């Protein structure tokens, strides 16, 4: 499967997981009504992070060019976009039930991966384009 198609399909899958996650919270957790504020906040924020992982993955899948090999930084961004939602989903089920602490190391890793993938990709792409536009000096 081509990288752009893989990312688009993965992003759509993550968006479906986001919807299922919301239904899970509504039906199996009572809509988060009868729980402490801290735990409700953790669950809702982790739910929003699922959407944060899905939408840029779809965008990157649509952004990647077809018909040429990916550059090294595009491969790295692709890997980051595919790994981050998996870590986030594991963190949602394992870390959001901890009512005694607000620490969520897996969710933190997810946010860091998404930040660097989103921020670094256009920066590195612009640097590569600028390098290609510079005239050769002899």
N, C-alpha and C positions, 0 to 999 in steps of 0.2 A: 504494500500500500504506500502511496506517495505521502511525503510528510505533510503537505498542506491538507490533504484529505483526512489523514489520521488526526491532525489537530482539530479540524472542523468537526469531525465525528466525535472526538473525545470531548470537545467543548459542549456540543449538543447533549452528549451523555451526562456531563457534569451538570448541565442546566436541568435535565430531567431528575438527576439525583437531588438537586436543590429543591425541586417541587415535591419529590417524595419525602425529603427530609422535613419540609414544612407540614406535610400531611401526617408524618410520624409524630411530630410535636403536637399537632392538633388533636389527634385521636388517641395516642398512647400516653401522652403526658398531660392530658386535660387542658390543652391550650395554654399551658404554663401558668394557669391561674392560681393554683394553691401551692406555690413554692416560694422559697425565699428570694428576695430581690436579686441577690448576688448570683444565684444559680440561674435565674431567669435571664439575667443580663448575659451570662456566659453562653447560654444556649442560643439566645437571639443573635448575639454577635457572631458566634460560630456559623450560624445559619446564613447570615449576610456574607460572611467570608466565602461560603460555598459559591455564591453568585459571583463574588469577586474573582474566584478562580475560573469560573466557567466563561464569562464574557470575554476577557482578554484572550483566552485560548481559542475561541471562535474567531476573533478578529485576527489573531496571528495566522490561523489556518487560511483565512481569506487573503491575508497580506502576502504570504510566501509566494514567490514567483513559481510559475509552472514552466517546465521545459529546461531548467538548468539545475545544476547541482547546488545544494545549499552551501553557503559559506560556513566557516567554523563557528562563528558567533550565532548563526541561525540554528545550528545543531544544538548548541548549548542552551539557547532560549527554548527550543522545542523540548528538550529534556526537562528543563525547569518547569515549563508549563504543564507537562504531563505528570511530573512527580508531585508538585505542590498540592493538587486537589486530593490525591490519595492520602498524603500526610494529614491534610485538613480533615478528611472524613474520619480517619482513625482518631484524630484528636477530638473530634466532635463527640464520639461515643465513649472515649476513655477519660477525657479531661473535663468535660462539661458537668459531670456528676459530682465533682469535688466541691463541696460547699464550704470547706474550711480554708481554702486558699484561692486566690485569683490567678495564680501562676499557671500558665498553659504553654509549656515549652514546644509542643508539636504545632500548635496554632502559630506561635511566634516564628518557628522555622518556615511555615507556610507563607506567612506575610513577608518575611525577608526574601524568600525565593521569588515571590510574585513581584516585590518591589524591584529587585535587581533585574529580573527578566523584562519587566515593563520599562524600566528606566534605561537599562544598558543597551537594549536592542536598537532603538533609534539613534542613540549616541554613537555607537560603534558603526552603524550603517552610514551615518553622516560623515564620520571620519574616513571610512573606506571610500566613499564617493569623492570626498575632498582630495584624498591621496590620488585617486584616479584622474582627477581634473588638473592637478598640478602639472605644468609642463616639465618635460625631462630636461635636466641640466647636464651639459656636457663639459 
